C-alpha cells in the first residue's frame, strides 16, 4: 500500500508541475516563463490554488511516507525537475519563434 501511495504522490506532483507550465504557456504563448516568479501574469487565482494544492499534497505525502531526506529528494524530483524541463522547452520554443524569420 505504501508503494502505491508513494507512486501516486510522485505522479501527482509531476503532473501538477507539467500542467502548470503548459497552462501558463497557453495563457501567454509569446512570452518566456521566468524561473523565479511568485505568480505568473494573467494567471487566474483558481489555477494557482489548484496546482499548488497538488504540489502540497504530493510534497507532504512524500516527506511523511519516506525518511526525511529521501522524502525531500523525491519531492524535489517529482515537482522541480518536470517544472524546469517543461519551462525550458517552452522558453526554447519562444526563442526559436522570435529568431526564425
N, C-alpha and C positions, 0 to 999 in steps of 0.2 A: 504494500500500500504506500509506503514512503517513496518508493521509486516512481510510482505513478504520480504522486503529488509533486515531487521534485521536477519530474519531466514536464508536467503541466505548467508549473510555475516558470520554468525556463522558457517554454513555448509562449506563454502569455507575455512575458517580458520582452522577448524578441519581436513578437508580432506587434505589440504596442509601439515599440521603437520604430519599426519599419512603417507601419501605417501612419504614425505621427508625422514622419518626414514626408511620406508620399502625399498626405493631406496638405501639409504646409506647401509642398511644391505645386500642388494643383491650385492653391489659393493665390500664389504669386509665381507663375511659371517662368518669368523672365528675370527673377531676382535670385541671387545666391542666398543660401541659408548660412548665417554666421554660426561659428562654433559656440560662443557663449552668448546666449540670449535668454533673458528671463521670460519673455513672451514674444512670439513672432507677430509681426504686423498683420493686421486683417485676419486674425485668428480668433474665432469665437470662444467665449468662455466655456461653453459646453464641451467643446473638443478638448480644451486643456484639462478640464475636470475628468473627462472620460479616459484619456490616455494616461494622465498622471495616476489615476486610480489603478489602472493596470500595472503601471510600474511599481507603485507602492505595495500592492498585494503580492506581486511577484517577488519583490525585494524582501519583504518581511517573511514570506514563506520560505525562501531560500536561506535567509540568515538564521531563522529559528529552527529549520529542519536539519541543517547541517552544522558541523562545527564552525565557529565564528569566522575564521579566516577562509575556510573553504566556501562558506556561505557568501561572504563578501566578494570573493573572487568569482564565484558563479553568478552572483548578481551583476557584477560589472560585465562579465562575459555575455550575459543574457540581454542586457539593456544597452550598454555603451557601444559594444562592437557593431551590432546591426544598425544602430542610430548613426554612427560615424561612417560606416560603409555606404549607407543609403544617402546620407547628406553629401558625401564626396562625389558620389555618382551624379546626383542632381547638379551640384556645382560644376562638375566637368561638362555636363550637357549644356548648361547655361553658357559657360565659357566658350565651348565649341560653336554654339549657335551664334554668339557675338562675333567670333573670329571668322566664321565662314561667310563669304560674300553672297 
